[in-house]
Amino acid sequence: MMPLTMANTGESLTIKKVGGKEETKKFLESLGFVIGGAVTVISEMKGSVIVNVRDSRIAIGRDMAMKVMV
């Protein structure tokens, strides 16, 4: 298991754990970061990670991406 920030660009992975405080978990889950879900890293730029989750492109901060374990 590793944080989403360590994934390679273009790599499709399965979410294994969502960490952080309860409100952080709920926020990430509302964006589609659920255990067992697929996530693909599109790119990283200026401290943000752009990912593809549930057929949507989402940019999240590096600190949030560290809480998503794949």
C-alpha positions as CSV (number, residue, x, y, z in Angstrom):
1,M,0.0,0.0,0.0
2,M,1.2,3.5,-0.8
3,P,-0.2,7.0,-0.9
4,L,-1.8,8.2,-4.2
5,T,1.0,10.8,-4.5
6,M,3.5,8.0,-5.1
7,A,1.6,6.6,-8.1
8,N,3.0,7.0,-11.6
9,T,1.2,9.2,-14.1
10,G,-1.2,7.0,-16.2
11,E,-1.2,4.2,-13.7
12,S,-4.7,2.8,-12.9
13,L,-5.0,1.6,-9.3
14,T,-7.5,0.4,-6.7
15,I,-8.2,2.5,-3.6
16,K,-7.5,0.4,-0.5
17,K,-7.9,2.9,2.3
18,V,-9.1,6.5,2.8
19,G,-7.5,8.1,5.9
20,G,-7.8,11.3,7.8
21,K,-10.4,12.8,10.1
22,E,-14.0,11.8,9.6
23,E,-14.9,15.0,7.8
24,T,-11.9,14.5,5.4
25,K,-13.0,10.9,4.7
26,K,-16.6,12.0,3.9
27,F,-15.3,14.7,1.6
28,L,-13.1,12.3,-0.3
29,E,-15.8,9.7,-0.5
30,S,-18.2,12.3,-1.9
31,L,-15.7,13.0,-4.7
32,G,-15.6,9.2,-5.5
33,F,-12.6,8.1,-3.5
34,V,-14.2,4.9,-2.1
35,I,-12.5,1.7,-1.0
36,G,-12.4,-0.7,-4.0
37,G,-12.9,2.1,-6.5
38,A,-10.5,2.6,-9.4
39,V,-8.4,5.8,-9.7
40,T,-6.0,6.8,-12.4
41,V,-3.4,9.6,-12.0
42,I,-3.6,12.0,-14.9
43,S,-0.9,14.5,-13.9
44,E,0.7,16.4,-11.0
45,M,1.2,20.1,-11.1
46,K,1.9,22.9,-8.6
47,G,1.1,20.8,-5.5
48,S,-2.1,19.3,-6.9
49,V,-2.8,15.8,-8.2
50,I,-5.2,15.4,-11.1
51,V,-6.9,12.1,-11.1
52,N,-9.7,10.3,-13.0
53,V,-12.3,8.8,-10.6
54,R,-15.7,7.5,-11.7
55,D,-15.3,8.9,-15.2
56,S,-14.6,12.4,-13.7
57,R,-11.4,14.4,-13.6
58,I,-10.7,15.8,-10.2
59,A,-7.8,17.9,-8.9
60,I,-7.0,17.4,-5.2
61,G,-4.3,18.9,-3.1
62,R,-1.2,16.9,-2.3
63,D,-2.1,16.8,1.4
64,M,-5.5,15.2,0.5
65,A,-3.9,12.8,-2.0
66,M,-1.6,11.6,0.8
67,K,-4.7,10.3,2.7
68,V,-5.8,8.1,-0.2
69,M,-3.9,4.8,-0.1
70,V,-3.7,2.6,-3.2
